[in-house]
Amino acid sequence: MAAHGGADTAWPVMVGGSLLVALPDFVDEFGAFLARYATNGVRLGATRLDGSTYFMEGALWTGSSLAVLSLQRSSPSDILEARLFDGLGQPLGPTRRITSDSRGPSDSTALAAHSGSGFGVAWRSSIDLRFRAFDATLAPLGSEIALTDPGYAGTSPQVVSSGKEFAIVWLRGGAVHMTRVGLDGTHLTPTPLVVADGAKYPRAFVRAVWTGASYTLLFETDSGELALAAISETGASLAAPVVVTKLAKHSDGTGLDLAWNGTDLAAAWVDDSAPPAAPLFVRRYTPSLTPHGPAAKVADAAATPRLAWAGDEYVVTFGSTLQSVCD
């Protein structure tokens, strides 16, 4: 599961038979909680993340622990920190600094687990996009990698793993770009690949998942459509993009997410074309991007959805709400 978001985002992560949700304190701007839920939605407990968690940036299961990422506002540059928790939400050690310079808006960070016991983090620094791999103890694997030339950072980095390597995708200049990095942190494609044209830019975001045979991207086009695209492990387009929906106007780009449960995909989006209404929709697709029926309206008003597979159904968080969406 890949995740990234912002100050009002919660991240659901399935761990064993329960769901761990890392969520900000919607009263205290700089606070956060790690809540644990049964699959039927019953809350089993919560741990307040001490030490001022600043702006939460994501959460994932590394294979042996939950890694929670946060952004610390500081001078002369912001930094990203991480902390590990067990499957019951209890801390496994102190918070550790994991990047050097991560200046930029909070929705410029992404992290992903690989099939072993580690993860990769991509972030926007003050001048470029960067990436670094870590093992399950938060020890770095290799050095920080500059993914873009200075001054050409782009937006919305996403990290996905095929189990054999990482793929990092981002938006810049109306296109989705991609580069590949080994699980040990070795940069495999120093020159970025353009994997999809016609993307909205700026103020837009791309989501990506690995489906076992290819990568699937979800992004907003410059004509206001939400589209799915299938990309090979080496970055080649496998088919023409599939339109998910046509919005009446361009969204602000925060209301998208994409998830994979091992069998099919779920795409979530917020239609903010008729404010103040902002309904949330979810639609499922086969790996070949054929839809499973019509889109389902999940909520009348939502923002920044995050999807996760809870064992027998998808769940979605938006704001402080956790809700099942389809089974």
C-alpha positions as CSV (number, residue, x, y, z in Angstrom):
1,M,0.0,0.0,0.0
2,A,1.2,3.4,-0.9
3,A,0.1,6.5,0.9
4,H,0.6,10.2,1.0
5,G,-1.5,13.1,1.9
6,G,-1.5,16.2,4.1
7,A,-2.6,17.7,7.4
8,D,-6.3,16.4,7.1
9,T,-5.5,12.9,5.9
10,A,-5.8,9.5,7.7
11,W,-4.1,6.3,6.5
12,P,-5.7,2.9,7.0
13,V,-3.4,-0.1,7.1
14,M,-4.6,-3.7,7.4
15,V,-2.4,-5.6,9.9
16,G,-3.4,-9.2,10.7
17,G,-7.0,-9.2,11.7
18,S,-7.4,-5.5,12.6
19,L,-7.1,-2.2,10.9
20,L,-4.5,0.4,12.1
21,V,-5.4,4.0,11.2
22,A,-2.9,6.8,11.5
23,L,-4.8,10.0,11.8
24,P,-4.2,13.6,12.7
25,D,-5.8,15.2,15.8
26,F,-8.5,17.3,14.2
27,V,-8.5,19.6,17.3
28,D,-4.8,19.9,17.9
29,E,-3.1,20.8,14.6
30,F,0.2,19.3,15.7
31,G,-1.1,16.1,17.3
32,A,-1.9,12.7,15.9
33,F,-3.2,9.3,17.0
34,L,-2.8,5.7,15.9
35,A,-6.2,4.0,16.3
36,R,-6.9,0.3,16.0
37,Y,-10.2,-1.1,14.7
38,A,-11.8,-4.5,14.2
39,T,-12.8,-5.3,10.7
40,N,-16.5,-4.6,11.7
41,G,-15.5,-1.0,12.5
42,V,-15.4,-1.4,16.3
43,R,-12.7,0.8,17.8
44,L,-10.3,-1.4,19.9
45,G,-8.0,1.4,21.2
46,A,-5.8,4.3,20.3
47,T,-2.3,5.6,21.0
48,R,-1.5,9.3,21.0
49,L,1.7,9.9,19.1
50,D,3.9,11.9,21.5
51,G,6.6,14.4,20.9
52,S,4.6,16.6,18.5
53,T,4.0,14.6,15.3
54,Y,3.8,17.8,13.3
55,F,2.2,17.1,9.9
56,M,1.5,13.4,9.2
57,E,2.7,12.2,5.8
58,G,1.9,8.5,5.6
59,A,1.8,5.0,7.1
60,L,2.6,1.5,5.9
61,W,3.2,-2.0,7.0
62,T,6.8,-3.0,6.3
63,G,6.3,-6.7,6.8
64,S,7.3,-6.6,10.5
65,S,6.1,-3.2,11.8
66,L,4.1,-0.1,11.0
67,A,6.1,2.9,9.8
68,V,4.5,6.3,10.4
69,L,6.0,9.2,8.5
70,S,5.7,12.9,9.7
71,L,7.0,16.2,8.5
72,Q,8.7,18.5,11.0
73,R,8.7,22.2,10.2
74,S,12.1,23.6,11.0
75,S,14.7,26.1,9.8
76,P,16.5,26.3,7.5
77,S,14.6,23.3,6.0
78,D,11.9,20.9,6.9
79,I,12.7,17.3,7.6
80,L,10.9,14.0,7.4
81,E,10.9,11.7,10.4
82,A,9.6,8.1,10.9
83,R,8.6,5.9,13.9
84,L,7.9,2.2,14.1
85,F,4.9,0.6,15.8
86,D,3.9,-3.0,16.4
87,G,0.6,-4.6,15.2
88,L,-1.2,-3.4,18.3
89,G,-0.2,0.2,17.8
90,Q,2.6,0.3,20.4
91,P,5.8,2.2,19.7
92,L,9.0,0.1,18.9
93,G,11.5,2.9,19.4
94,P,12.1,6.6,19.1
95,T,11.3,8.8,16.2
96,R,14.2,9.0,13.7
97,R,15.1,11.6,11.1
98,I,15.2,9.9,7.6
99,T,15.8,12.7,5.1
100,S,18.0,15.8,4.9
101,D,16.0,18.5,3.2
102,S,12.3,18.1,2.5
103,R,11.1,21.6,2.1
104,G,7.8,21.9,0.4
105,P,4.0,21.4,0.9
106,S,3.0,18.4,2.9
107,D,1.4,16.7,-0.1
108,S,4.8,16.2,-1.7
109,T,5.8,13.0,0.0
110,A,5.1,9.3,-0.7
111,L,6.3,6.0,0.7
112,A,5.8,2.3,-0.2
113,A,6.6,-1.1,1.3
114,H,8.2,-3.8,-0.8
115,S,7.5,-7.5,-0.5
116,G,10.3,-8.1,1.9
117,S,10.8,-5.9,5.0
118,G,11.6,-2.4,4.0
119,F,10.3,0.6,2.2
120,G,11.2,3.6,0.0
121,V,10.4,7.3,0.5
122,A,10.2,9.9,-2.2
123,W,9.9,13.6,-1.3
124,R,10.2,17.1,-2.8
125,S,13.2,19.0,-1.5
126,S,13.8,22.7,-1.9
127,I,15.2,22.2,-5.4
128,D,14.3,18.7,-6.7
129,L,12.6,15.3,-6.1
130,R,14.6,12.8,-4.0
131,F,14.3,9.1,-3.0
132,R,15.9,6.8,-0.5
133,A,15.3,3.2,0.5
134,F,15.2,1.9,4.1
135,D,15.2,-1.4,5.8
136,A,12.6,-2.4,8.4
137,T,14.6,-0.8,11.2
138,L,14.7,2.6,9.4
139,A,18.4,2.1,8.5
140,P,19.1,3.7,5.1
141,L,20.0,1.5,2.1
142,G,22.3,3.5,-0.1
143,S,22.4,7.3,-0.5
144,E,19.7,9.8,-1.2
145,I,19.0,9.8,-5.0
146,A,18.1,13.0,-6.9
147,L,15.4,12.0,-9.3
148,T,15.1,15.3,-11.2
149,D,17.5,18.1,-12.2
150,P,17.7,21.1,-9.8
151,G,14.7,23.4,-10.4
152,Y,12.6,20.8,-12.1
153,A,11.1,19.0,-9.1
154,G,7.5,18.4,-10.4
155,T,4.7,17.4,-8.0
156,S,2.9,14.4,-6.4
157,P,5.7,11.8,-6.2
158,Q,4.3,8.3,-5.7
159,V,6.4,5.2,-4.8
160,V,5.3,1.7,-5.8
161,S,7.1,-1.6,-5.5
162,S,6.8,-4.6,-7.8
163,G,8.6,-6.7,-5.1
164,K,11.7,-6.7,-7.3
165,E,12.3,-2.9,-7.5
166,F,10.7,0.5,-6.8
167,A,9.0,2.7,-9.3
168,I,8.6,6.4,-8.6
169,V,6.1,8.4,-10.6
170,W,5.4,12.1,-10.5
171,L,3.8,14.9,-12.6
172,R,5.7,17.6,-14.4
173,G,4.9,19.7,-17.5
174,G,1.6,17.9,-18.4
175,A,3.1,14.4,-18.2
176,V,3.5,11.5,-15.8
177,H,7.2,10.7,-15.4
178,M,8.7,7.5,-14.0
179,T,12.1,6.2,-12.8
180,R,13.1,2.9,-11.4
181,V,15.2,2.1,-8.3
182,G,16.4,-1.2,-7.0
183,L,15.4,-2.5,-3.5
184,D,19.0,-1.8,-2.4
185,G,18.7,1.9,-3.4
186,T,20.5,1.6,-6.8
187,H,19.2,4.0,-9.4
188,L,18.3,1.9,-12.5
189,T,17.0,4.6,-14.8
190,P,18.8,7.9,-14.1
191,T,17.0,9.5,-17.1
192,P,13.3,9.7,-16.2
193,L,10.8,8.1,-18.6
194,V,7.6,9.8,-19.8
195,V,4.9,7.2,-19.2
196,A,1.7,9.2,-19.8
197,D,1.0,12.5,-21.6
198,G,-1.9,14.9,-21.2
199,A,-1.9,15.0,-17.4
200,K,-3.3,18.1,-15.6
201,Y,-0.4,20.2,-14.2
202,P,0.1,21.8,-11.7
203,R,-2.4,21.4,-8.7
204,A,-3.0,17.8,-9.6
205,F,-1.9,14.4,-8.3
206,V,-1.2,10.9,-9.6
207,R,-1.8,7.6,-7.8
208,A,-0.1,4.3,-8.6
209,V,-0.3,0.6,-7.6
210,W,1.4,-2.6,-8.7
211,T,-1.1,-5.3,-9.8
212,G,1.2,-8.2,-10.0
213,A,2.0,-7.9,-13.7
214,S,2.0,-4.1,-14.4
215,Y,1.6,-0.7,-12.8
216,T,-1.7,1.1,-12.9
217,L,-1.9,4.9,-12.7
218,L,-4.8,7.1,-11.8
219,F,-4.5,10.8,-12.8
220,E,-6.5,13.8,-13.9
221,T,-6.1,14.8,-17.6
222,D,-5.8,18.4,-18.8
223,S,-9.3,18.0,-20.2
224,G,-10.8,17.3,-16.7
225,E,-11.1,13.5,-17.0
226,L,-9.9,11.0,-14.5
227,A,-8.1,8.3,-16.3
228,L,-6.5,4.9,-15.6
229,A,-3.4,3.8,-17.4
230,A,-1.5,0.5,-17.4
231,I,2.3,0.7,-17.5
232,S,4.8,-2.2,-17.8
233,E,7.5,-2.7,-15.2
234,T,10.0,-1.0,-17.6
235,G,7.7,2.0,-18.2
236,A,6.1,1.1,-21.5
237,S,2.4,2.0,-22.1
238,L,0.3,-1.2,-22.4
239,A,-3.0,0.3,-23.6
240,A,-4.8,3.5,-24.2
241,P,-5.9,5.2,-20.9
242,V,-9.4,4.3,-19.7
243,V,-11.6,7.2,-18.7
244,V,-13.0,6.8,-15.1
245,T,-15.2,9.9,-15.1
246,K,-15.6,13.3,-16.6
247,L,-15.7,16.2,-14.1
248,A,-17.6,19.4,-14.8
249,K,-14.4,21.3,-13.9
250,H,-10.9,20.6,-12.8
251,S,-10.6,19.4,-9.2
252,D,-7.9,20.6,-6.8
253,G,-6.2,17.2,-7.2
254,T,-6.4,16.1,-3.6
255,G,-9.5,13.9,-3.9
256,L,-8.0,10.8,-5.6
257,D,-6.8,7.3,-4.5
258,L,-6.2,3.9,-5.9
259,A,-5.9,0.5,-4.2
260,W,-5.3,-3.1,-5.2
261,N,-6.4,-6.2,-3.2
262,G,-4.7,-8.9,-5.2
263,T,-7.6,-9.5,-7.5
264,D,-9.1,-6.1,-8.6
265,L,-8.6,-2.4,-8.3
266,A,-10.6,0.3,-6.6
267,A,-10.5,3.9,-7.7
268,A,-11.8,6.7,-5.4
269,W,-12.4,10.3,-6.2
270,V,-14.1,13.4,-4.9
271,D,-16.2,15.4,-7.4
272,D,-15.9,19.0,-6.3
273,S,-17.4,20.4,-9.5
274,A,-20.5,21.9,-7.8
275,P,-19.4,23.4,-4.4
276,P,-20.2,23.2,-1.6
277,A,-21.1,19.6,-2.5
278,A,-18.1,17.2,-2.8
279,P,-19.4,13.7,-3.1
280,L,-17.0,10.7,-2.8
281,F,-17.3,7.9,-5.4
282,V,-15.6,4.5,-5.6
283,R,-15.5,2.2,-8.6
284,R,-13.8,-1.2,-9.0
285,Y,-11.9,-2.5,-12.0
286,T,-10.3,-5.7,-13.2
287,P,-6.5,-5.7,-13.8
288,S,-7.3,-5.1,-17.5
289,L,-9.1,-1.9,-16.4
290,T,-12.6,-3.2,-17.2
291,P,-15.1,-1.7,-14.7
292,H,-17.1,-3.9,-12.2
293,G,-20.4,-2.1,-12.5
294,P,-21.2,1.6,-12.0
295,A,-19.5,4.0,-9.6
296,A,-20.8,3.8,-6.0
297,K,-21.5,7.0,-4.1
298,V,-19.9,6.6,-0.7
299,A,-20.4,10.0,0.9
300,D,-22.1,13.3,0.2
301,A,-19.2,15.4,1.3
302,A,-15.5,14.3,1.5
303,A,-11.9,15.2,0.8
304,T,-8.6,13.4,0.6
305,P,-9.8,9.8,0.5
306,R,-7.5,6.9,1.4
307,L,-8.4,3.3,0.4
308,A,-7.3,0.0,2.0
309,W,-8.4,-3.6,1.6
310,A,-9.6,-5.0,4.9
311,G,-9.6,-8.7,4.1
312,D,-13.1,-9.0,2.6
313,E,-14.0,-5.4,1.6
314,Y,-12.4,-2.1,0.8
315,V,-12.5,0.6,3.4
316,V,-12.0,4.3,2.9
317,T,-11.0,7.2,5.2
318,F,-11.8,10.8,4.6
319,G,-11.2,13.4,7.4
320,S,-12.0,11.5,10.6
321,T,-14.4,9.1,9.0
322,L,-13.7,5.4,8.4
323,Q,-16.2,3.6,6.2
324,S,-16.6,0.4,4.3
325,V,-17.2,1.0,0.6
326,C,-17.7,-2.3,-1.2
327,D,-17.2,-6.0,-0.8
